[in-house]
Amino acid sequence: MKRLSRLKEELTYYRLLATHPSVPRVARWLLAGAIAYLLSPIDLVPDFIPVLGQLDDAVIVPGMIWLALSLIPRETRIRVRRECRRTSGHARARL
């Protein structure tokens, strides 16, 4: 149950980042793509293929998130991430 609530909080956090006006458009697209790929039943490598099926999710999604976060300008990165973390925590508390 705790993992599920943590997953919900993380998805809310990245959704907030993907819609934040201070985040560059390319970073927003990457974040939205990572969330969509994670939630989509369609994968590049089907999950029924042993190891590779799960490995693509474990590599593609974090890679897209890392790239998106690195595209946020340094001067706004800390402020925007802190703001979205705080909001995602409040959203979780309301559930």
KEKE-3310 file (N, C-alpha, C; in steps of 0.2 Angstrom, whole numbers, plus 5000, padded with zeros to 4 digits):
npx = (5004:5010:5019:5011:5005:5016:5020:5009:5011:5023:5020:5011:5020:5028:5019:5015:5027:5028:5018:5022:5024:5037:5046:5055:5048:5053:5057:5045:5038:5046:5044:5030:5029:5037:5028:5017:5022:5025:5013:5006:4999:5006:5022:5039:5046:5038:5031:5030:5041:5055:5065:5070:5058:5054:5065:5066:5056:5063:5074:5071:5060:5066:5077:5072:5066:5077:5084:5074:5074:5087:5087:5080:5083:5097:5096:5082:5078:5079:5070:5058:5057:5056:5044:5035:5036:5032:5018:5014:5015:5005:4994:4993:4990:4977:4970)
npy = (4994:5006:5008:5010:5022:5030:5029:5035:5048:5051:5051:5061:5072:5072:5075:5087:5094:5093:5101:5114:5131:5136:5127:5121:5119:5107:5099:5097:5090:5078:5073:5071:5062:5051:5048:5044:5033:5025:5022:5017:5003:4998:4994:4996:4984:4970:4965:4951:4945:4938:4946:4957:4963:4969:4977:4987:4996:4999:5006:5016:5025:5031:5036:5046:5054:5058:5065:5075:5082:5087:5096:5107:5124:5128:5138:5139:5126:5121:5128:5126:5112:5110:5117:5109:5097:5100:5103:5091:5083:5088:5086:5072:5071:5075:5065)
npz = (5000:5004:4994:4983:4986:4986:4972:4966:4971:4965:4952:4952:4955:4944:4934:4937:4936:4922:4918:4922:4920:4920:4916:4902:4885:4878:4889:4895:4886:4886:4899:4899:4889:4895:4906:4899:4892:4903:4908:4898:4889:4878:4873:4868:4868:4870:4886:4889:4884:4891:4903:4894:4891:4903:4905:4896:4900:4912:4908:4898:4903:4915:4909:4900:4910:4917:4906:4904:4916:4916:4906:4912:4916:4926:4936:4938:4941:4955:4962:4955:4956:4970:4972:4965:4971:4984:4981:4976:4987:4995:4987:4988:5002:5002:4996)
capx = (5000:5014:5022:5006:5004:5022:5020:5004:5014:5029:5016:5008:5025:5031:5014:5016:5033:5027:5014:5024:5026:5044:5049:5055:5044:5055:5057:5038:5036:5049:5041:5024:5031:5039:5022:5012:5025:5025:5006:5003:5000:5010:5029:5043:5048:5032:5033:5030:5048:5059:5071:5070:5052:5054:5071:5065:5053:5067:5079:5068:5057:5071:5081:5068:5065:5084:5085:5070:5076:5093:5085:5077:5089:5099:5093:5075:5077:5078:5064:5052:5056:5054:5037:5031:5036:5027:5011:5012:5014:4998:4989:4993:4987:4970:4967)
capy = (5000:5012:5009:5013:5029:5033:5029:5041:5055:5052:5052:5068:5076:5073:5078:5095:5097:5093:5107:5120:5136:5138:5121:5122:5114:5100:5095:5095:5084:5072:5071:5069:5055:5046:5046:5041:5027:5021:5020:5014:4995:4997:4995:4995:4977:4967:4963:4944:4943:4938:4951:4963:4966:4974:4981:4993:5001:5001:5010:5021:5030:5035:5040:5052:5059:5062:5070:5081:5086:5090:5102:5113:5128:5127:5144:5138:5119:5120:5132:5123:5105:5111:5119:5103:5092:5102:5102:5084:5080:5091:5082:5065:5071:5076:5059)
capz = (5000:5004:4987:4978:4987:4983:4965:4965:4973:4960:4945:4952:4954:4937:4930:4939:4932:4915:4916:4925:4915:4920:4913:4894:4882:4877:4895:4897:4881:4888:4905:4897:4886:4900:4910:4895:4891:4909:4909:4892:4889:4872:4874:4862:4868:4874:4893:4889:4883:4898:4905:4889:4892:4909:4905:4892:4905:4917:4905:4894:4907:4919:4904:4898:4915:4918:4901:4905:4922:4915:4902:4915:4918:4933:4940:4940:4943:4962:4964:4952:4958:4977:4972:4963:4977:4990:4979:4975:4994:4997:4983:4991:5008:5001:4994)
cpx = (5004:5018:5017:5005:5010:5022:5015:5007:5020:5025:5014:5014:5028:5025:5014:5022:5032:5022:5016:5026:5033:5049:5049:5051:5046:5055:5050:5036:5039:5046:5034:5024:5033:5033:5018:5015:5024:5018:5003:5004:5004:5017:5033:5045:5042:5035:5033:5037:5052:5064:5070:5064:5051:5060:5070:5061:5058:5073:5076:5065:5062:5076:5078:5067:5072:5085:5081:5072:5083:5092:5082:5083:5090:5096:5086:5074:5076:5071:5058:5051:5054:5046:5033:5031:5032:5020:5009:5011:5007:4993:4988:4989:4979:4966:4964)
cpy = (5006:5013:5012:5020:5033:5034:5035:5047:5056:5054:5060:5073:5077:5076:5086:5098:5098:5099:5113:5125:5137:5132:5122:5117:5107:5096:5093:5089:5078:5069:5068:5062:5050:5044:5042:5034:5022:5018:5016:5006:4993:4998:4993:4987:4974:4964:4955:4941:4944:4943:4958:4967:4971:4979:4987:4998:5004:5006:5017:5027:5034:5039:5046:5057:5062:5067:5076:5085:5090:5096:5108:5117:5128:5132:5143:5131:5118:5122:5128:5116:5105:5112:5113:5098:5093:5101:5095:5080:5082:5087:5075:5065:5072:5070:5055)
cpz = (5000:4997:4982:4979:4985:4976:4963:4966:4967:4954:4946:4952:4947:4932:4931:4936:4925:4913:4919:4920:4914:4917:4905:4891:4880:4883:4897:4892:4884:4894:4903:4894:4890:4904:4906:4893:4897:4910:4903:4892:4883:4874:4868:4862:4873:4881:4893:4887:4889:4898:4900:4890:4897:4908:4901:4896:4910:4915:4902:4898:4912:4915:4902:4904:4917:4913:4902:4911:4920:4910:4905:4917:4925:4938:4942:4943:4950:4964:4961:4955:4966:4977:4970:4968:4982:4987:4978:4982:4997:4993:4986:4998:5007:4999:4999)
residu = (MET:LYS:ARG:LEU:SER:ARG:LEU:LYS:GLU:GLU:LEU:THR:TYR:TYR:ARG:LEU:LEU:ALA:THR:HIS:PRO:SER:VAL:PRO:ARG:VAL:ALA:ARG:TRP:LEU:LEU:ALA:GLY:ALA:ILE:ALA:TYR:LEU:LEU:SER:PRO:ILE:ASP:LEU:VAL:PRO:ASP:PHE:ILE:PRO:VAL:LEU:GLY:GLN:LEU:ASP:ASP:ALA:VAL:ILE:VAL:PRO:GLY:MET:ILE:TRP:LEU:ALA:LEU:SER:LEU:ILE:PRO:ARG:GLU:THR:ARG:ILE:ARG:VAL:ARG:ARG:GLU:CYS:ARG:ARG:THR:SER:GLY:HIS:ALA:ARG:ALA:ARG:LEU)
# end
